[in-house]
Amino acid sequence: MKLTTLLPVIVAIVFGAGCKPAPAKDPSTPGTEIPEALKDEKSSSDFLTKTNPRGSMMDNIYDDLAKKDPTLQKLEEQLQHFNAGFPDSLKKFNEYANKSTAYYSSANESLNMLKDTVLRDQLRAVLADSKSKYMGKISRFSNLMTHIDSNHIKIEDYHTVLKVVTTLPVIEKYQDDAMPDITSTANLANEAQRLRAKTYQLVKKQGKN
């Protein structure tokens, strides 16, 4: 089964029946320009190096489409805002949690110096009870953090799927519309065949001398 045939199935599974990505604009419709990365006058390697350090053709096609599609552009702005504020929003809680974690770790480590094993075990039990209470105090935070992390992973997955289903029709149309004339390639292949035969004949001739 071809990827294009599988795409509707992938979209339905990933996004759900009522949550499909914004459809890509048909590149054949009037006023729709060819993405910069696919223009013949652009050197693909130079263009990708300048626009995307990772050299991703898909990302560059998608970025160009997103600039011209208000729905995609709005989503990219929201994703950028979310990703930029993600660390700062959790900073205070992480600092708070890290201090408690560091405390229990250092306190338990210090108990190793106690010679009285009974006293050591008693204090470990006290620390364990305190840590258990602390985990209860932050349970709401922990649940929310887990929820955020899970959604963050899904967002990244869905974003990748969105890029594929948005850009695939574009590259396929480019493949159909921009196919070069085969004449020069066929001529080169014929010339290569002739030169191969001629070179081989000279090898045989020189080998007899």
PyMOL commands that place a pseudoatom at each C-alpha (Angstrom):
pseudoatom trace, name=CA, resn=MET, resi=1, chain=A, elem=C, hetatm=0, pos=[0.000, 0.000, 0.000]
pseudoatom trace, name=CA, resn=LYS, resi=2, chain=A, elem=C, hetatm=0, pos=[1.376, 3.425, -0.976]
pseudoatom trace, name=CA, resn=LEU, resi=3, chain=A, elem=C, hetatm=0, pos=[2.068, 6.094, 1.616]
pseudoatom trace, name=CA, resn=THR, resi=4, chain=A, elem=C, hetatm=0, pos=[-0.485, 8.389, 0.014]
pseudoatom trace, name=CA, resn=THR, resi=5, chain=A, elem=C, hetatm=0, pos=[-3.097, 5.666, 0.485]
pseudoatom trace, name=CA, resn=LEU, resi=6, chain=A, elem=C, hetatm=0, pos=[-2.071, 5.191, 4.092]
pseudoatom trace, name=CA, resn=LEU, resi=7, chain=A, elem=C, hetatm=0, pos=[-2.125, 8.890, 4.975]
pseudoatom trace, name=CA, resn=PRO, resi=8, chain=A, elem=C, hetatm=0, pos=[-5.884, 9.165, 5.585]
pseudoatom trace, name=CA, resn=VAL, resi=9, chain=A, elem=C, hetatm=0, pos=[-5.649, 6.172, 7.893]
pseudoatom trace, name=CA, resn=ILE, resi=10, chain=A, elem=C, hetatm=0, pos=[-2.670, 7.673, 9.756]
pseudoatom trace, name=CA, resn=VAL, resi=11, chain=A, elem=C, hetatm=0, pos=[-4.434, 11.008, 10.134]
pseudoatom trace, name=CA, resn=ALA, resi=12, chain=A, elem=C, hetatm=0, pos=[-7.603, 9.340, 11.414]
pseudoatom trace, name=CA, resn=ILE, resi=13, chain=A, elem=C, hetatm=0, pos=[-5.670, 7.315, 13.966]
pseudoatom trace, name=CA, resn=VAL, resi=14, chain=A, elem=C, hetatm=0, pos=[-3.434, 10.125, 15.182]
pseudoatom trace, name=CA, resn=PHE, resi=15, chain=A, elem=C, hetatm=0, pos=[-5.821, 13.044, 15.186]
pseudoatom trace, name=CA, resn=GLY, resi=16, chain=A, elem=C, hetatm=0, pos=[-9.156, 11.338, 15.661]
pseudoatom trace, name=CA, resn=ALA, resi=17, chain=A, elem=C, hetatm=0, pos=[-12.243, 11.718, 13.563]
pseudoatom trace, name=CA, resn=GLY, resi=18, chain=A, elem=C, hetatm=0, pos=[-12.958, 15.299, 14.628]
pseudoatom trace, name=CA, resn=CYS, resi=19, chain=A, elem=C, hetatm=0, pos=[-9.432, 16.610, 14.979]
pseudoatom trace, name=CA, resn=LYS, resi=20, chain=A, elem=C, hetatm=0, pos=[-7.793, 16.552, 11.582]
pseudoatom trace, name=CA, resn=PRO, resi=21, chain=A, elem=C, hetatm=0, pos=[-4.984, 18.967, 10.689]
pseudoatom trace, name=CA, resn=ALA, resi=22, chain=A, elem=C, hetatm=0, pos=[-5.696, 21.939, 8.518]
pseudoatom trace, name=CA, resn=PRO, resi=23, chain=A, elem=C, hetatm=0, pos=[-5.646, 20.728, 4.892]
pseudoatom trace, name=CA, resn=ALA, resi=24, chain=A, elem=C, hetatm=0, pos=[-2.847, 22.016, 2.714]
pseudoatom trace, name=CA, resn=LYS, resi=25, chain=A, elem=C, hetatm=0, pos=[-3.801, 24.454, 0.033]
pseudoatom trace, name=CA, resn=ASP, resi=26, chain=A, elem=C, hetatm=0, pos=[-3.825, 22.875, -3.390]
pseudoatom trace, name=CA, resn=PRO, resi=27, chain=A, elem=C, hetatm=0, pos=[-0.651, 24.130, -5.098]
pseudoatom trace, name=CA, resn=SER, resi=28, chain=A, elem=C, hetatm=0, pos=[-2.510, 24.076, -8.409]
pseudoatom trace, name=CA, resn=THR, resi=29, chain=A, elem=C, hetatm=0, pos=[-4.991, 26.743, -7.352]
pseudoatom trace, name=CA, resn=PRO, resi=30, chain=A, elem=C, hetatm=0, pos=[-4.450, 30.286, -8.656]
pseudoatom trace, name=CA, resn=GLY, resi=31, chain=A, elem=C, hetatm=0, pos=[-2.291, 32.493, -6.473]
pseudoatom trace, name=CA, resn=THR, resi=32, chain=A, elem=C, hetatm=0, pos=[-0.515, 29.612, -4.781]
pseudoatom trace, name=CA, resn=GLU, resi=33, chain=A, elem=C, hetatm=0, pos=[3.220, 29.974, -5.225]
pseudoatom trace, name=CA, resn=ILE, resi=34, chain=A, elem=C, hetatm=0, pos=[5.799, 27.223, -5.389]
pseudoatom trace, name=CA, resn=PRO, resi=35, chain=A, elem=C, hetatm=0, pos=[7.656, 26.972, -2.053]
pseudoatom trace, name=CA, resn=GLU, resi=36, chain=A, elem=C, hetatm=0, pos=[11.055, 28.667, -2.177]
pseudoatom trace, name=CA, resn=ALA, resi=37, chain=A, elem=C, hetatm=0, pos=[12.913, 25.414, -1.548]
pseudoatom trace, name=CA, resn=LEU, resi=38, chain=A, elem=C, hetatm=0, pos=[11.412, 23.902, -4.733]
pseudoatom trace, name=CA, resn=LYS, resi=39, chain=A, elem=C, hetatm=0, pos=[12.041, 26.777, -7.124]
pseudoatom trace, name=CA, resn=ASP, resi=40, chain=A, elem=C, hetatm=0, pos=[14.406, 25.836, -9.946]
pseudoatom trace, name=CA, resn=GLU, resi=41, chain=A, elem=C, hetatm=0, pos=[16.550, 28.929, -9.526]
pseudoatom trace, name=CA, resn=LYS, resi=42, chain=A, elem=C, hetatm=0, pos=[17.303, 27.925, -5.941]
pseudoatom trace, name=CA, resn=SER, resi=43, chain=A, elem=C, hetatm=0, pos=[20.184, 25.603, -5.173]
pseudoatom trace, name=CA, resn=SER, resi=44, chain=A, elem=C, hetatm=0, pos=[18.637, 23.097, -2.767]
pseudoatom trace, name=CA, resn=SER, resi=45, chain=A, elem=C, hetatm=0, pos=[21.789, 22.610, -0.703]
pseudoatom trace, name=CA, resn=ASP, resi=46, chain=A, elem=C, hetatm=0, pos=[22.545, 26.344, -0.432]
pseudoatom trace, name=CA, resn=PHE, resi=47, chain=A, elem=C, hetatm=0, pos=[18.916, 27.197, 0.325]
pseudoatom trace, name=CA, resn=LEU, resi=48, chain=A, elem=C, hetatm=0, pos=[18.576, 24.582, 3.035]
pseudoatom trace, name=CA, resn=THR, resi=49, chain=A, elem=C, hetatm=0, pos=[21.861, 25.596, 4.638]
pseudoatom trace, name=CA, resn=LYS, resi=50, chain=A, elem=C, hetatm=0, pos=[20.764, 29.211, 4.855]
pseudoatom trace, name=CA, resn=THR, resi=51, chain=A, elem=C, hetatm=0, pos=[17.176, 28.605, 5.983]
pseudoatom trace, name=CA, resn=ASN, resi=52, chain=A, elem=C, hetatm=0, pos=[17.447, 25.476, 8.093]
pseudoatom trace, name=CA, resn=PRO, resi=53, chain=A, elem=C, hetatm=0, pos=[20.673, 24.343, 9.790]
pseudoatom trace, name=CA, resn=ARG, resi=54, chain=A, elem=C, hetatm=0, pos=[19.353, 20.764, 9.798]
pseudoatom trace, name=CA, resn=GLY, resi=55, chain=A, elem=C, hetatm=0, pos=[18.869, 20.913, 6.046]
pseudoatom trace, name=CA, resn=SER, resi=56, chain=A, elem=C, hetatm=0, pos=[15.313, 19.578, 6.218]
pseudoatom trace, name=CA, resn=MET, resi=57, chain=A, elem=C, hetatm=0, pos=[13.507, 19.956, 2.906]
pseudoatom trace, name=CA, resn=MET, resi=58, chain=A, elem=C, hetatm=0, pos=[10.208, 19.003, 4.534]
pseudoatom trace, name=CA, resn=ASP, resi=59, chain=A, elem=C, hetatm=0, pos=[10.571, 21.685, 7.225]
pseudoatom trace, name=CA, resn=ASN, resi=60, chain=A, elem=C, hetatm=0, pos=[11.415, 24.349, 4.657]
pseudoatom trace, name=CA, resn=ILE, resi=61, chain=A, elem=C, hetatm=0, pos=[8.442, 23.489, 2.459]
pseudoatom trace, name=CA, resn=TYR, resi=62, chain=A, elem=C, hetatm=0, pos=[6.176, 23.449, 5.510]
pseudoatom trace, name=CA, resn=ASP, resi=63, chain=A, elem=C, hetatm=0, pos=[7.538, 26.766, 6.823]
pseudoatom trace, name=CA, resn=ASP, resi=64, chain=A, elem=C, hetatm=0, pos=[6.890, 28.400, 3.467]
pseudoatom trace, name=CA, resn=LEU, resi=65, chain=A, elem=C, hetatm=0, pos=[3.340, 27.031, 3.369]
pseudoatom trace, name=CA, resn=ALA, resi=66, chain=A, elem=C, hetatm=0, pos=[2.699, 28.096, 6.957]
pseudoatom trace, name=CA, resn=LYS, resi=67, chain=A, elem=C, hetatm=0, pos=[3.640, 31.691, 6.133]
pseudoatom trace, name=CA, resn=LYS, resi=68, chain=A, elem=C, hetatm=0, pos=[0.858, 31.782, 3.537]
pseudoatom trace, name=CA, resn=ASP, resi=69, chain=A, elem=C, hetatm=0, pos=[-1.781, 29.858, 5.505]
pseudoatom trace, name=CA, resn=PRO, resi=70, chain=A, elem=C, hetatm=0, pos=[-3.313, 31.798, 8.439]
pseudoatom trace, name=CA, resn=THR, resi=71, chain=A, elem=C, hetatm=0, pos=[-4.407, 28.603, 10.204]
pseudoatom trace, name=CA, resn=LEU, resi=72, chain=A, elem=C, hetatm=0, pos=[-0.951, 27.040, 10.082]
pseudoatom trace, name=CA, resn=GLN, resi=73, chain=A, elem=C, hetatm=0, pos=[0.703, 30.344, 10.916]
pseudoatom trace, name=CA, resn=LYS, resi=74, chain=A, elem=C, hetatm=0, pos=[-1.488, 30.752, 14.000]
pseudoatom trace, name=CA, resn=LEU, resi=75, chain=A, elem=C, hetatm=0, pos=[-0.656, 27.228, 15.147]
pseudoatom trace, name=CA, resn=GLU, resi=76, chain=A, elem=C, hetatm=0, pos=[3.084, 27.840, 14.724]
pseudoatom trace, name=CA, resn=GLU, resi=77, chain=A, elem=C, hetatm=0, pos=[2.812, 31.031, 16.788]
pseudoatom trace, name=CA, resn=GLN, resi=78, chain=A, elem=C, hetatm=0, pos=[0.962, 29.157, 19.537]
pseudoatom trace, name=CA, resn=LEU, resi=79, chain=A, elem=C, hetatm=0, pos=[3.511, 26.318, 19.504]
pseudoatom trace, name=CA, resn=GLN, resi=80, chain=A, elem=C, hetatm=0, pos=[6.375, 28.786, 19.662]
pseudoatom trace, name=CA, resn=HIS, resi=81, chain=A, elem=C, hetatm=0, pos=[4.745, 30.592, 22.589]
pseudoatom trace, name=CA, resn=PHE, resi=82, chain=A, elem=C, hetatm=0, pos=[4.108, 27.314, 24.404]
pseudoatom trace, name=CA, resn=ASN, resi=83, chain=A, elem=C, hetatm=0, pos=[7.626, 25.977, 23.903]
pseudoatom trace, name=CA, resn=ALA, resi=84, chain=A, elem=C, hetatm=0, pos=[9.205, 29.286, 24.884]
pseudoatom trace, name=CA, resn=GLY, resi=85, chain=A, elem=C, hetatm=0, pos=[7.192, 29.533, 28.113]
pseudoatom trace, name=CA, resn=PHE, resi=86, chain=A, elem=C, hetatm=0, pos=[7.420, 25.839, 28.978]
pseudoatom trace, name=CA, resn=PRO, resi=87, chain=A, elem=C, hetatm=0, pos=[10.661, 26.018, 31.039]
pseudoatom trace, name=CA, resn=ASP, resi=88, chain=A, elem=C, hetatm=0, pos=[9.789, 29.282, 32.803]
pseudoatom trace, name=CA, resn=SER, resi=89, chain=A, elem=C, hetatm=0, pos=[6.328, 28.073, 33.833]
pseudoatom trace, name=CA, resn=LEU, resi=90, chain=A, elem=C, hetatm=0, pos=[7.821, 25.066, 35.623]
pseudoatom trace, name=CA, resn=LYS, resi=91, chain=A, elem=C, hetatm=0, pos=[10.921, 26.810, 36.947]
pseudoatom trace, name=CA, resn=LYS, resi=92, chain=A, elem=C, hetatm=0, pos=[9.612, 27.680, 40.415]
pseudoatom trace, name=CA, resn=PHE, resi=93, chain=A, elem=C, hetatm=0, pos=[8.206, 24.241, 41.100]
pseudoatom trace, name=CA, resn=ASN, resi=94, chain=A, elem=C, hetatm=0, pos=[11.349, 22.524, 39.817]
pseudoatom trace, name=CA, resn=GLU, resi=95, chain=A, elem=C, hetatm=0, pos=[13.515, 24.666, 42.085]
pseudoatom trace, name=CA, resn=TYR, resi=96, chain=A, elem=C, hetatm=0, pos=[11.220, 23.914, 44.996]
pseudoatom trace, name=CA, resn=ALA, resi=97, chain=A, elem=C, hetatm=0, pos=[11.203, 20.167, 44.296]
pseudoatom trace, name=CA, resn=ASN, resi=98, chain=A, elem=C, hetatm=0, pos=[14.940, 20.000, 43.683]
pseudoatom trace, name=CA, resn=LYS, resi=99, chain=A, elem=C, hetatm=0, pos=[15.662, 21.454, 47.123]
pseudoatom trace, name=CA, resn=SER, resi=100, chain=A, elem=C, hetatm=0, pos=[13.521, 18.839, 48.851]
pseudoatom trace, name=CA, resn=THR, resi=101, chain=A, elem=C, hetatm=0, pos=[15.060, 16.061, 46.788]
pseudoatom trace, name=CA, resn=ALA, resi=102, chain=A, elem=C, hetatm=0, pos=[18.548, 17.293, 47.615]
pseudoatom trace, name=CA, resn=TYR, resi=103, chain=A, elem=C, hetatm=0, pos=[17.658, 17.481, 51.299]
pseudoatom trace, name=CA, resn=TYR, resi=104, chain=A, elem=C, hetatm=0, pos=[16.416, 13.885, 51.577]
pseudoatom trace, name=CA, resn=SER, resi=105, chain=A, elem=C, hetatm=0, pos=[19.376, 12.636, 49.581]
pseudoatom trace, name=CA, resn=SER, resi=106, chain=A, elem=C, hetatm=0, pos=[21.937, 14.409, 51.754]
pseudoatom trace, name=CA, resn=ALA, resi=107, chain=A, elem=C, hetatm=0, pos=[20.140, 13.530, 54.992]
pseudoatom trace, name=CA, resn=ASN, resi=108, chain=A, elem=C, hetatm=0, pos=[20.080, 9.826, 54.138]
pseudoatom trace, name=CA, resn=GLU, resi=109, chain=A, elem=C, hetatm=0, pos=[23.695, 9.959, 53.078]
pseudoatom trace, name=CA, resn=SER, resi=110, chain=A, elem=C, hetatm=0, pos=[24.699, 11.529, 56.387]
pseudoatom trace, name=CA, resn=LEU, resi=111, chain=A, elem=C, hetatm=0, pos=[23.102, 8.633, 58.274]
pseudoatom trace, name=CA, resn=ASN, resi=112, chain=A, elem=C, hetatm=0, pos=[25.779, 6.350, 56.879]
pseudoatom trace, name=CA, resn=MET, resi=113, chain=A, elem=C, hetatm=0, pos=[28.199, 7.912, 59.343]
pseudoatom trace, name=CA, resn=LEU, resi=114, chain=A, elem=C, hetatm=0, pos=[26.135, 6.849, 62.333]
pseudoatom trace, name=CA, resn=LYS, resi=115, chain=A, elem=C, hetatm=0, pos=[27.688, 3.932, 64.219]
pseudoatom trace, name=CA, resn=ASP, resi=116, chain=A, elem=C, hetatm=0, pos=[24.502, 3.114, 66.098]
pseudoatom trace, name=CA, resn=THR, resi=117, chain=A, elem=C, hetatm=0, pos=[22.591, 0.950, 63.610]
pseudoatom trace, name=CA, resn=VAL, resi=118, chain=A, elem=C, hetatm=0, pos=[19.373, 1.055, 65.635]
pseudoatom trace, name=CA, resn=LEU, resi=119, chain=A, elem=C, hetatm=0, pos=[19.400, 4.840, 65.721]
pseudoatom trace, name=CA, resn=ARG, resi=120, chain=A, elem=C, hetatm=0, pos=[20.316, 4.908, 62.028]
pseudoatom trace, name=CA, resn=ASP, resi=121, chain=A, elem=C, hetatm=0, pos=[17.370, 2.709, 61.079]
pseudoatom trace, name=CA, resn=GLN, resi=122, chain=A, elem=C, hetatm=0, pos=[15.017, 4.782, 63.221]
pseudoatom trace, name=CA, resn=LEU, resi=123, chain=A, elem=C, hetatm=0, pos=[16.099, 8.001, 61.524]
pseudoatom trace, name=CA, resn=ARG, resi=124, chain=A, elem=C, hetatm=0, pos=[15.820, 6.422, 58.075]
pseudoatom trace, name=CA, resn=ALA, resi=125, chain=A, elem=C, hetatm=0, pos=[12.245, 5.499, 58.915]
pseudoatom trace, name=CA, resn=VAL, resi=126, chain=A, elem=C, hetatm=0, pos=[11.577, 9.073, 60.041]
pseudoatom trace, name=CA, resn=LEU, resi=127, chain=A, elem=C, hetatm=0, pos=[13.025, 10.452, 56.808]
pseudoatom trace, name=CA, resn=ALA, resi=128, chain=A, elem=C, hetatm=0, pos=[11.062, 7.950, 54.723]
pseudoatom trace, name=CA, resn=ASP, resi=129, chain=A, elem=C, hetatm=0, pos=[7.847, 8.962, 56.472]
pseudoatom trace, name=CA, resn=SER, resi=130, chain=A, elem=C, hetatm=0, pos=[8.623, 12.642, 55.934]
pseudoatom trace, name=CA, resn=LYS, resi=131, chain=A, elem=C, hetatm=0, pos=[9.373, 12.074, 52.249]
pseudoatom trace, name=CA, resn=SER, resi=132, chain=A, elem=C, hetatm=0, pos=[6.126, 10.134, 51.867]
pseudoatom trace, name=CA, resn=LYS, resi=133, chain=A, elem=C, hetatm=0, pos=[4.196, 13.085, 53.318]
pseudoatom trace, name=CA, resn=TYR, resi=134, chain=A, elem=C, hetatm=0, pos=[6.079, 15.447, 51.035]
pseudoatom trace, name=CA, resn=MET, resi=135, chain=A, elem=C, hetatm=0, pos=[5.147, 13.360, 47.976]
pseudoatom trace, name=CA, resn=GLY, resi=136, chain=A, elem=C, hetatm=0, pos=[1.525, 13.646, 49.071]
pseudoatom trace, name=CA, resn=LYS, resi=137, chain=A, elem=C, hetatm=0, pos=[1.853, 17.422, 49.303]
pseudoatom trace, name=CA, resn=ILE, resi=138, chain=A, elem=C, hetatm=0, pos=[3.087, 17.706, 45.741]
pseudoatom trace, name=CA, resn=SER, resi=139, chain=A, elem=C, hetatm=0, pos=[0.852, 14.988, 44.275]
pseudoatom trace, name=CA, resn=ARG, resi=140, chain=A, elem=C, hetatm=0, pos=[-1.287, 17.505, 42.381]
pseudoatom trace, name=CA, resn=PHE, resi=141, chain=A, elem=C, hetatm=0, pos=[1.825, 19.087, 40.918]
pseudoatom trace, name=CA, resn=SER, resi=142, chain=A, elem=C, hetatm=0, pos=[3.213, 15.655, 40.022]
pseudoatom trace, name=CA, resn=ASN, resi=143, chain=A, elem=C, hetatm=0, pos=[0.010, 14.636, 38.282]
pseudoatom trace, name=CA, resn=LEU, resi=144, chain=A, elem=C, hetatm=0, pos=[-0.084, 17.870, 36.324]
pseudoatom trace, name=CA, resn=MET, resi=145, chain=A, elem=C, hetatm=0, pos=[3.580, 17.500, 35.363]
pseudoatom trace, name=CA, resn=THR, resi=146, chain=A, elem=C, hetatm=0, pos=[2.923, 13.991, 34.083]
pseudoatom trace, name=CA, resn=HIS, resi=147, chain=A, elem=C, hetatm=0, pos=[-0.072, 15.286, 32.133]
pseudoatom trace, name=CA, resn=ILE, resi=148, chain=A, elem=C, hetatm=0, pos=[2.000, 18.113, 30.644]
pseudoatom trace, name=CA, resn=ASP, resi=149, chain=A, elem=C, hetatm=0, pos=[4.864, 15.814, 29.663]
pseudoatom trace, name=CA, resn=SER, resi=150, chain=A, elem=C, hetatm=0, pos=[2.480, 13.366, 28.009]
pseudoatom trace, name=CA, resn=ASN, resi=151, chain=A, elem=C, hetatm=0, pos=[0.743, 16.097, 26.039]
pseudoatom trace, name=CA, resn=HIS, resi=152, chain=A, elem=C, hetatm=0, pos=[4.056, 17.679, 25.095]
pseudoatom trace, name=CA, resn=ILE, resi=153, chain=A, elem=C, hetatm=0, pos=[5.184, 14.414, 23.509]
pseudoatom trace, name=CA, resn=LYS, resi=154, chain=A, elem=C, hetatm=0, pos=[1.880, 14.091, 21.658]
pseudoatom trace, name=CA, resn=ILE, resi=155, chain=A, elem=C, hetatm=0, pos=[2.103, 17.681, 20.450]
pseudoatom trace, name=CA, resn=GLU, resi=156, chain=A, elem=C, hetatm=0, pos=[5.502, 17.007, 18.921]
pseudoatom trace, name=CA, resn=ASP, resi=157, chain=A, elem=C, hetatm=0, pos=[4.250, 13.796, 17.291]
pseudoatom trace, name=CA, resn=TYR, resi=158, chain=A, elem=C, hetatm=0, pos=[1.135, 15.466, 15.884]
pseudoatom trace, name=CA, resn=HIS, resi=159, chain=A, elem=C, hetatm=0, pos=[3.213, 18.392, 14.647]
pseudoatom trace, name=CA, resn=THR, resi=160, chain=A, elem=C, hetatm=0, pos=[5.438, 16.028, 12.689]
pseudoatom trace, name=CA, resn=VAL, resi=161, chain=A, elem=C, hetatm=0, pos=[2.410, 14.248, 11.212]
pseudoatom trace, name=CA, resn=LEU, resi=162, chain=A, elem=C, hetatm=0, pos=[0.911, 17.612, 10.283]
pseudoatom trace, name=CA, resn=LYS, resi=163, chain=A, elem=C, hetatm=0, pos=[4.082, 18.567, 8.427]
pseudoatom trace, name=CA, resn=VAL, resi=164, chain=A, elem=C, hetatm=0, pos=[4.069, 15.327, 6.453]
pseudoatom trace, name=CA, resn=VAL, resi=165, chain=A, elem=C, hetatm=0, pos=[0.386, 15.426, 5.439]
pseudoatom trace, name=CA, resn=THR, resi=166, chain=A, elem=C, hetatm=0, pos=[0.689, 19.114, 4.557]
pseudoatom trace, name=CA, resn=THR, resi=167, chain=A, elem=C, hetatm=0, pos=[3.863, 18.913, 2.476]
pseudoatom trace, name=CA, resn=LEU, resi=168, chain=A, elem=C, hetatm=0, pos=[3.446, 15.522, 0.782]
pseudoatom trace, name=CA, resn=PRO, resi=169, chain=A, elem=C, hetatm=0, pos=[0.876, 16.764, -1.781]
pseudoatom trace, name=CA, resn=VAL, resi=170, chain=A, elem=C, hetatm=0, pos=[3.231, 19.655, -2.584]
pseudoatom trace, name=CA, resn=ILE, resi=171, chain=A, elem=C, hetatm=0, pos=[6.286, 17.506, -3.260]
pseudoatom trace, name=CA, resn=GLU, resi=172, chain=A, elem=C, hetatm=0, pos=[4.200, 15.043, -5.266]
pseudoatom trace, name=CA, resn=LYS, resi=173, chain=A, elem=C, hetatm=0, pos=[2.832, 17.872, -7.438]
pseudoatom trace, name=CA, resn=TYR, resi=174, chain=A, elem=C, hetatm=0, pos=[6.383, 19.163, -7.887]
pseudoatom trace, name=CA, resn=GLN, resi=175, chain=A, elem=C, hetatm=0, pos=[7.471, 15.675, -8.952]
pseudoatom trace, name=CA, resn=ASP, resi=176, chain=A, elem=C, hetatm=0, pos=[4.744, 15.617, -11.600]
pseudoatom trace, name=CA, resn=ASP, resi=177, chain=A, elem=C, hetatm=0, pos=[5.085, 19.198, -12.854]
pseudoatom trace, name=CA, resn=ALA, resi=178, chain=A, elem=C, hetatm=0, pos=[8.852, 19.699, -12.718]
pseudoatom trace, name=CA, resn=MET, resi=179, chain=A, elem=C, hetatm=0, pos=[10.039, 16.412, -14.249]
pseudoatom trace, name=CA, resn=PRO, resi=180, chain=A, elem=C, hetatm=0, pos=[12.969, 17.382, -16.528]
pseudoatom trace, name=CA, resn=ASP, resi=181, chain=A, elem=C, hetatm=0, pos=[13.080, 16.382, -20.180]
pseudoatom trace, name=CA, resn=ILE, resi=182, chain=A, elem=C, hetatm=0, pos=[14.751, 12.987, -20.457]
pseudoatom trace, name=CA, resn=THR, resi=183, chain=A, elem=C, hetatm=0, pos=[16.569, 13.714, -23.728]
pseudoatom trace, name=CA, resn=SER, resi=184, chain=A, elem=C, hetatm=0, pos=[19.852, 14.976, -22.263]
pseudoatom trace, name=CA, resn=THR, resi=185, chain=A, elem=C, hetatm=0, pos=[19.987, 12.136, -19.752]
pseudoatom trace, name=CA, resn=ALA, resi=186, chain=A, elem=C, hetatm=0, pos=[19.323, 9.554, -22.477]
pseudoatom trace, name=CA, resn=ASN, resi=187, chain=A, elem=C, hetatm=0, pos=[22.020, 11.118, -24.683]
pseudoatom trace, name=CA, resn=LEU, resi=188, chain=A, elem=C, hetatm=0, pos=[24.499, 10.996, -21.812]
pseudoatom trace, name=CA, resn=ALA, resi=189, chain=A, elem=C, hetatm=0, pos=[23.661, 7.341, -21.176]
pseudoatom trace, name=CA, resn=ASN, resi=190, chain=A, elem=C, hetatm=0, pos=[24.251, 6.514, -24.835]
pseudoatom trace, name=CA, resn=GLU, resi=191, chain=A, elem=C, hetatm=0, pos=[27.544, 8.392, -24.822]
pseudoatom trace, name=CA, resn=ALA, resi=192, chain=A, elem=C, hetatm=0, pos=[28.629, 6.521, -21.702]
pseudoatom trace, name=CA, resn=GLN, resi=193, chain=A, elem=C, hetatm=0, pos=[27.788, 3.230, -23.400]
pseudoatom trace, name=CA, resn=ARG, resi=194, chain=A, elem=C, hetatm=0, pos=[29.814, 4.162, -26.483]
pseudoatom trace, name=CA, resn=LEU, resi=195, chain=A, elem=C, hetatm=0, pos=[32.801, 5.320, -24.434]
pseudoatom trace, name=CA, resn=ARG, resi=196, chain=A, elem=C, hetatm=0, pos=[32.691, 2.148, -22.356]
pseudoatom trace, name=CA, resn=ALA, resi=197, chain=A, elem=C, hetatm=0, pos=[32.774, 0.014, -25.494]
pseudoatom trace, name=CA, resn=LYS, resi=198, chain=A, elem=C, hetatm=0, pos=[35.551, 2.092, -27.039]
pseudoatom trace, name=CA, resn=THR, resi=199, chain=A, elem=C, hetatm=0, pos=[37.654, 2.011, -23.870]
pseudoatom trace, name=CA, resn=TYR, resi=200, chain=A, elem=C, hetatm=0, pos=[37.197, -1.743, -23.595]
pseudoatom trace, name=CA, resn=GLN, resi=201, chain=A, elem=C, hetatm=0, pos=[38.287, -2.230, -27.223]
pseudoatom trace, name=CA, resn=LEU, resi=202, chain=A, elem=C, hetatm=0, pos=[41.452, -0.215, -26.550]
pseudoatom trace, name=CA, resn=VAL, resi=203, chain=A, elem=C, hetatm=0, pos=[42.147, -2.325, -23.462]
pseudoatom trace, name=CA, resn=LYS, resi=204, chain=A, elem=C, hetatm=0, pos=[41.906, -5.503, -25.554]
pseudoatom trace, name=CA, resn=LYS, resi=205, chain=A, elem=C, hetatm=0, pos=[44.022, -3.998, -28.317]
pseudoatom trace, name=CA, resn=GLN, resi=206, chain=A, elem=C, hetatm=0, pos=[46.760, -2.785, -25.978]
pseudoatom trace, name=CA, resn=GLY, resi=207, chain=A, elem=C, hetatm=0, pos=[46.709, -6.117, -24.172]
pseudoatom trace, name=CA, resn=LYS, resi=208, chain=A, elem=C, hetatm=0, pos=[47.716, -7.932, -27.372]
pseudoatom trace, name=CA, resn=ASN, resi=209, chain=A, elem=C, hetatm=0, pos=[50.739, -5.699, -27.916]
for i in range(1, 209): cmd.bond("trace and resi %d" % i, "trace and resi %d" % (i + 1))
show_as sticks, trace
zoom trace
